[in-house]
Amino acid sequence: MEEQVVLVDEKDNAIGLMPKMEAHEKAVLHRAFSVFIFNSKGELMLQQRAAHKYHSPLLWTNTCCSHQRDGECNIEAGKRRLQEEMGFVTEIKEVFSFIYKAPFDNGLTEHELDHVMVGYYDEKPEINKDEVQDYKWMTLADVKSDIKKNPQRYTEWFKIIFDKSYEKLVHA
C-alpha cells in the first residue's frame, strides 16, 4: 500500500489522510519534517539524494526529511527516518515549523507544514544507498555561499528552509 501523508490545516490540526503521490499531485497541505544534524564543530550533515528518486535526484539537501505517519509524533518520525536513511539515531529537538509550497518540473508540488528538528552527531553515518547517494559535512556559512553560487545543486525545499531558518539554525 502506498504511503499515506497526514493532511493538516494551517494550525497543524490533522484533517485526514491521503496517498503521498496524490497529495503531491494535488498540492494539498500535509505534515512533514526536516532534520538538521550538526557535529561538534558546528558543521551540518548534508545528504545527496539517491539517483533513482522520483524528484530531485542527486541534489543536496538537509540530513533527512520525510512525512510523519498517522499517529506518529514529530520526534519519533525524525528518529525513524534518520535510522532509515542515515543509519543512526540521536536525540533531536523541534525548533520551529512553517508552511511552504514548492512546485517541481515533473508536475508535483510540495505543500507542507514542515517541522524543523535539530540534533548532534559526530560519527560516520551508515547511509542507505536506496535513499542516499552520499553525504558531507559543511559549515552553515559555506552552505549559504554555495547555494548562492550553485542553486541548481540543492533541493527546492532545502533552499526555502535554509533561507527561512538560517538565523535559527545558527543559534540552535
Backbone bond lengths (Angstrom), bond angles and torsions (degrees), N, CA, C in turn:
res aa  C-N    CA-C-N  psi(-1)  N-CA   C-N-CA  omega(-1)  CA-C   N-CA-C  phi
1 M - - - 1.454 - - 1.522 110.07 -
2 E 1.321 115.97 139.54 1.453 120.71 -178.99 1.528 110.96 -65.96
3 E 1.316 114.79 144.57 1.466 121.13 177.98 1.526 110.19 -57.86
4 Q 1.323 115.79 137.50 1.468 122.52 177.73 1.531 109.06 -100.64
5 V 1.326 116.71 143.88 1.462 120.89 172.21 1.521 108.04 -109.43
6 V 1.337 115.21 156.48 1.452 121.87 -179.86 1.528 108.25 -91.19
7 L 1.322 116.85 114.80 1.459 121.22 176.53 1.524 108.48 -75.83
8 V 1.340 115.94 140.52 1.464 120.77 -177.71 1.521 110.84 -136.72
9 D 1.345 114.86 162.57 1.457 120.03 168.99 1.542 107.58 -92.17
10 E 1.322 116.98 -177.48 1.476 120.16 -177.04 1.520 113.61 -65.55
11 K 1.339 117.52 -14.66 1.472 121.19 178.91 1.524 111.63 -99.88
12 D 1.339 117.19 12.06 1.462 124.23 177.83 1.528 113.34 69.65
13 N 1.318 116.73 23.90 1.463 120.33 172.80 1.526 108.39 -82.76
14 A 1.335 116.58 127.08 1.465 120.55 178.94 1.522 109.54 -66.03
15 I 1.340 116.07 132.93 1.467 120.20 -179.53 1.528 112.20 -125.83
16 G 1.340 116.76 3.74 1.453 119.40 177.60 1.508 112.16 156.03
17 L 1.326 115.35 -177.68 1.459 122.84 177.45 1.518 108.60 -124.39
18 M 1.353 115.81 153.86 1.458 120.82 177.90 1.520 107.56 -153.40
19 P 1.329 118.00 145.83 1.461 118.99 173.81 1.528 110.29 -56.67
20 K 1.325 115.79 140.37 1.469 121.69 -174.48 1.526 112.56 -54.54
21 M 1.324 117.98 -48.25 1.467 119.89 -177.81 1.525 111.33 -63.62
22 E 1.320 117.22 -39.53 1.462 120.21 178.81 1.529 110.97 -63.42
23 A 1.332 116.61 -42.32 1.476 120.69 178.18 1.522 110.98 -60.98
24 H 1.339 116.71 -38.23 1.465 120.14 179.66 1.530 111.70 -76.73
25 E 1.315 117.70 -30.25 1.468 120.72 175.66 1.524 111.21 -70.24
26 K 1.338 116.93 -38.40 1.462 121.82 -176.68 1.529 113.45 -93.33
27 A 1.335 117.22 -2.79 1.476 122.85 -179.92 1.533 112.10 57.35
28 V 1.334 116.37 41.96 1.461 122.16 -179.34 1.533 109.14 -85.39
29 L 1.331 116.07 136.48 1.468 121.02 -179.67 1.528 109.90 -64.21
30 H 1.325 115.57 127.88 1.458 121.07 179.07 1.525 110.67 -144.28
31 R 1.314 115.00 164.06 1.470 122.59 -176.37 1.525 109.96 -80.27
32 A 1.328 115.38 138.98 1.465 121.82 178.16 1.525 108.49 -148.05
33 F 1.326 115.21 174.12 1.463 119.52 175.57 1.517 109.92 -145.93
34 S 1.318 114.70 155.66 1.465 122.61 176.11 1.521 108.15 -134.49
35 V 1.334 116.10 127.25 1.461 121.81 -178.94 1.526 109.55 -107.12
36 F 1.311 115.05 132.77 1.462 123.33 176.64 1.524 107.71 -118.09
37 I 1.343 116.74 114.91 1.460 121.62 179.63 1.528 109.07 -106.01
38 F 1.325 114.81 129.35 1.459 122.35 178.52 1.521 109.74 -112.62
39 N 1.333 115.88 153.73 1.459 120.12 172.43 1.525 109.29 -99.23
40 S 1.330 117.05 -179.90 1.466 120.97 -176.74 1.529 112.72 -69.12
41 K 1.330 117.25 -12.65 1.476 121.09 175.52 1.525 111.49 -88.98
42 G 1.324 116.81 -0.85 1.461 120.76 -179.24 1.514 113.88 83.07
43 E 1.336 117.24 13.51 1.465 120.93 178.99 1.525 109.96 -87.95
44 L 1.327 115.84 146.96 1.454 123.25 178.80 1.524 109.84 -93.48
45 M 1.336 116.26 134.88 1.463 121.10 174.47 1.524 108.04 -83.68
46 L 1.324 116.32 116.44 1.461 122.17 175.64 1.512 109.16 -101.43
47 Q 1.324 116.32 149.65 1.459 120.08 172.94 1.523 109.11 -116.94
48 Q 1.323 114.60 147.50 1.456 121.64 171.63 1.525 106.11 -100.45
49 R 1.321 116.23 123.26 1.459 120.60 -177.50 1.531 110.68 -64.71
50 A 1.320 115.49 147.43 1.463 121.36 -179.23 1.533 110.63 -61.33
51 A 1.313 115.86 153.27 1.468 122.80 -175.19 1.525 113.31 -64.50
52 H 1.327 118.36 -27.31 1.475 120.61 -175.36 1.531 113.34 -93.21
53 K 1.333 119.48 5.53 1.468 121.27 179.94 1.521 110.18 -59.93
54 Y 1.345 117.27 143.82 1.468 120.55 -175.13 1.519 113.35 -71.14
55 H 1.326 117.71 -18.23 1.463 119.80 168.44 1.518 108.83 -145.74
56 S 1.324 115.79 152.49 1.466 124.00 178.46 1.535 113.67 57.59
57 P 1.351 118.74 39.43 1.462 119.15 178.65 1.526 111.00 -65.00
58 L 1.325 115.25 142.89 1.471 124.69 176.74 1.523 114.36 64.58
59 L 1.318 117.99 8.69 1.461 119.57 176.15 1.520 109.85 -88.18
60 W 1.334 115.51 153.40 1.464 122.02 179.22 1.513 109.72 -86.87
61 T 1.332 114.91 146.19 1.460 120.98 -177.82 1.520 109.77 -154.99
62 N 1.338 116.26 -178.07 1.467 120.18 178.79 1.523 110.42 -64.32
63 T 1.318 117.12 173.68 1.462 123.01 -171.36 1.518 112.64 -52.10
64 C 1.311 117.98 -47.57 1.461 120.90 171.99 1.513 109.41 -164.14
65 C 1.313 115.10 159.45 1.465 120.78 176.24 1.518 108.18 -158.15
66 S 1.310 114.97 156.96 1.454 119.89 -179.72 1.524 109.05 -174.28
67 H 1.331 115.32 -153.95 1.455 122.45 -178.93 1.524 109.57 -124.44
68 Q 1.314 115.63 141.85 1.451 121.06 174.24 1.523 108.64 -69.49
69 R 1.310 114.90 145.98 1.464 120.26 173.78 1.523 108.40 -85.88
70 D 1.311 116.07 160.41 1.463 120.98 178.97 1.529 109.21 -56.44
71 G 1.331 116.61 124.51 1.462 122.01 178.94 1.514 114.82 84.05
72 E 1.310 118.61 -2.29 1.469 122.44 -177.96 1.532 109.59 -93.36
73 C 1.325 117.30 131.05 1.467 119.27 178.59 1.540 109.63 -76.48
74 N 1.318 115.71 162.85 1.466 121.55 -175.64 1.526 112.66 -58.02
75 I 1.321 117.26 -46.82 1.470 121.28 -177.87 1.529 110.33 -64.47
76 E 1.327 117.70 -44.61 1.474 120.82 177.36 1.523 110.40 -58.04
77 A 1.321 116.48 -43.83 1.470 120.93 -179.00 1.533 110.37 -63.96
78 G 1.318 116.95 -44.58 1.460 120.60 179.41 1.521 112.22 -61.41
79 K 1.315 116.62 -43.57 1.474 120.51 178.65 1.529 111.40 -66.59
80 R 1.329 116.37 -40.32 1.473 120.10 178.53 1.522 110.10 -59.55
81 R 1.317 116.40 -47.13 1.469 119.67 -175.90 1.521 111.79 -71.80
82 L 1.327 117.76 -35.01 1.472 119.76 174.10 1.528 109.95 -56.63
83 Q 1.329 115.74 -45.18 1.464 120.44 179.59 1.531 110.74 -64.58
84 E 1.340 117.21 -45.46 1.456 121.22 -177.07 1.534 112.57 -65.70
85 E 1.320 117.70 -40.68 1.458 120.83 -175.18 1.523 113.62 -92.57
86 M 1.338 116.39 -43.73 1.465 120.54 -170.54 1.527 113.59 -107.90
87 G 1.330 117.46 -8.54 1.451 121.31 173.77 1.515 115.45 76.96
88 F 1.323 117.95 22.22 1.464 120.49 175.78 1.524 109.36 -149.97
89 V 1.327 114.55 164.04 1.457 121.84 174.42 1.514 107.31 -130.76
90 T 1.307 115.67 140.92 1.457 121.95 174.92 1.518 107.33 -145.87
91 E 1.319 116.40 165.94 1.463 119.28 177.55 1.525 109.41 -67.17
92 I 1.328 116.58 137.97 1.461 121.63 176.65 1.520 108.22 -133.49
93 K 1.336 114.78 155.80 1.462 120.31 176.44 1.516 108.39 -133.51
94 E 1.327 115.56 147.28 1.461 120.01 177.13 1.520 108.46 -81.55
95 V 1.336 116.48 132.20 1.465 119.98 -178.42 1.526 112.95 -107.80
96 F 1.308 118.87 -28.73 1.454 122.20 174.98 1.520 109.23 -174.45
97 S 1.321 116.28 174.19 1.463 121.51 174.03 1.520 108.65 -142.65
98 F 1.319 115.88 157.95 1.461 121.29 178.70 1.521 108.72 -160.83
99 I 1.326 115.64 166.27 1.463 122.00 179.76 1.524 109.03 -106.00
100 Y 1.316 116.12 137.12 1.464 120.37 174.28 1.525 109.71 -141.96
101 K 1.335 114.26 162.47 1.458 121.37 177.99 1.522 107.20 -137.01
102 A 1.331 117.15 125.10 1.463 121.92 -178.20 1.530 109.61 -136.72
103 P 1.337 117.17 108.55 1.468 120.30 176.38 1.528 111.43 -78.88
104 F 1.337 116.78 150.67 1.460 122.28 178.74 1.519 110.15 -116.35
105 D 1.323 116.21 160.64 1.464 122.00 179.90 1.528 112.86 -62.22
106 N 1.336 117.24 -23.80 1.466 120.27 -176.86 1.528 113.27 -86.38
107 G 1.338 117.45 9.68 1.453 120.95 177.89 1.518 114.79 90.93
108 L 1.318 117.98 -7.16 1.459 121.50 177.62 1.526 109.61 -87.86
109 T 1.331 116.05 156.26 1.462 121.36 177.98 1.515 109.40 -136.98
110 E 1.329 115.70 131.63 1.465 121.16 170.69 1.517 106.33 -87.46
111 H 1.331 117.69 119.12 1.461 122.61 174.28 1.523 104.99 -129.84
112 E 1.319 114.79 96.85 1.455 119.14 -166.03 1.520 113.37 -130.95
113 L 1.324 114.18 146.15 1.443 121.87 165.00 1.527 103.24 -96.12
114 D 1.322 114.61 103.25 1.462 121.93 -168.99 1.524 111.16 -98.84
115 H 1.333 115.36 124.58 1.461 121.88 176.36 1.530 107.39 -95.86
116 V 1.328 116.43 115.48 1.465 121.98 -176.25 1.524 108.72 -94.11
117 M 1.346 114.92 125.83 1.460 121.88 -177.66 1.525 110.57 -123.16
118 V 1.323 115.12 149.62 1.465 121.97 -176.96 1.522 108.84 -127.99
119 G 1.341 115.43 142.53 1.459 121.92 174.62 1.509 109.73 -149.49
120 Y 1.337 115.58 178.44 1.465 121.56 -176.71 1.523 109.55 -132.24
121 Y 1.334 114.91 141.69 1.465 121.07 -177.32 1.524 107.97 -161.31
122 D 1.330 117.17 135.88 1.464 120.71 -177.23 1.525 114.20 -115.98
123 E 1.302 117.47 2.04 1.459 120.37 -177.06 1.525 111.09 -94.28
124 K 1.326 115.20 174.37 1.461 121.00 175.82 1.531 108.38 -83.07
125 P 1.333 118.53 129.89 1.463 119.41 177.86 1.524 111.27 -73.69
126 E 1.325 116.20 159.02 1.468 123.06 173.79 1.527 106.39 -107.88
127 I 1.332 116.72 81.67 1.459 120.62 -170.76 1.529 112.43 -65.72
128 N 1.325 114.41 144.38 1.458 123.26 176.40 1.530 106.61 -87.53
129 K 1.314 117.37 109.20 1.466 121.82 -174.81 1.536 113.23 -65.35
130 D 1.340 117.68 -15.16 1.464 119.85 173.66 1.529 111.25 -73.14
131 E 1.324 116.37 -21.31 1.464 121.76 -176.56 1.531 113.36 -112.69
132 V 1.330 115.64 -35.14 1.465 121.29 -168.56 1.526 110.27 -128.86
133 Q 1.307 116.36 128.64 1.463 121.90 177.61 1.531 111.09 -78.85
134 D 1.348 116.10 -44.32 1.460 121.20 -174.97 1.523 108.35 -161.47
135 Y 1.330 115.88 174.85 1.460 121.32 175.08 1.520 108.15 -145.14
136 K 1.324 115.89 163.18 1.467 121.73 174.61 1.520 108.66 -159.41
137 W 1.308 115.40 160.43 1.460 122.65 175.84 1.528 108.02 -104.80
138 M 1.330 117.37 135.78 1.467 122.01 176.88 1.527 109.42 -143.08
139 T 1.328 115.95 148.04 1.463 118.76 172.46 1.518 108.44 -71.08
140 L 1.322 116.65 156.10 1.460 120.48 178.65 1.533 110.71 -61.97
141 A 1.313 117.07 -37.64 1.471 120.76 178.71 1.529 110.36 -62.73
142 D 1.336 117.26 -41.74 1.465 120.66 178.55 1.537 111.44 -67.28
143 V 1.329 116.93 -38.78 1.465 120.48 177.26 1.523 108.97 -62.52
144 K 1.323 116.82 -47.78 1.472 121.40 -179.41 1.527 110.63 -57.57
145 S 1.311 116.55 -45.06 1.465 121.87 179.91 1.528 111.32 -65.12
146 D 1.339 117.05 -43.75 1.459 120.24 -177.88 1.531 111.72 -69.30
147 I 1.319 117.76 -35.75 1.468 120.08 176.39 1.528 109.50 -61.88
148 K 1.319 115.91 -39.58 1.467 119.48 -179.86 1.535 110.75 -65.94
149 K 1.335 117.04 -40.66 1.474 121.92 -178.33 1.526 113.13 -79.29
150 N 1.335 116.61 -36.95 1.467 121.92 -172.03 1.528 111.50 -133.87
151 P 1.326 118.52 61.04 1.468 119.47 -175.73 1.523 113.51 -60.43
152 Q 1.321 117.57 -26.09 1.469 121.70 -178.50 1.529 112.70 -68.44
153 R 1.309 118.69 -12.80 1.473 122.41 179.45 1.528 113.25 -82.96
154 Y 1.346 117.37 -9.03 1.463 121.60 -170.79 1.523 111.62 -120.12
155 T 1.337 116.00 150.91 1.464 120.03 177.64 1.524 109.74 -67.51
156 E 1.330 114.62 151.65 1.467 119.96 -179.35 1.521 111.46 -60.40
157 W 1.347 116.96 -44.57 1.462 118.83 -177.70 1.520 111.49 -66.39
158 F 1.317 117.51 -35.16 1.465 119.25 179.41 1.519 110.32 -64.82
159 K 1.330 117.48 -42.23 1.469 120.34 178.71 1.530 110.54 -61.78
160 I 1.333 117.43 -41.19 1.466 121.21 179.03 1.521 110.15 -65.73
161 I 1.334 116.39 -50.19 1.467 120.67 -178.73 1.521 110.45 -61.63
162 F 1.323 116.14 -45.41 1.464 120.23 -176.92 1.525 110.48 -61.89
163 D 1.336 116.53 -43.27 1.460 120.74 179.47 1.524 111.05 -63.80
164 K 1.334 117.12 -44.52 1.463 121.63 -178.17 1.527 112.69 -72.07
165 S 1.318 117.00 -26.31 1.466 118.91 -170.16 1.520 114.98 -117.63
166 Y 1.308 118.37 7.03 1.466 120.50 -175.01 1.534 111.60 -50.36
167 E 1.312 116.93 -52.59 1.480 119.92 -177.90 1.520 111.43 -63.41
168 K 1.325 117.38 -38.74 1.463 120.55 179.59 1.527 110.57 -67.25
169 L 1.330 117.08 -37.07 1.473 120.58 179.45 1.519 111.36 -70.21
170 V 1.324 117.14 -37.85 1.472 121.03 179.31 1.524 109.97 -60.31
171 H 1.338 116.33 -34.30 1.486 120.47 -175.83 1.527 112.29 -103.33
172 A 1.336 118.04 10.14 1.480 120.42 -176.36 1.514 111.51 -72.32
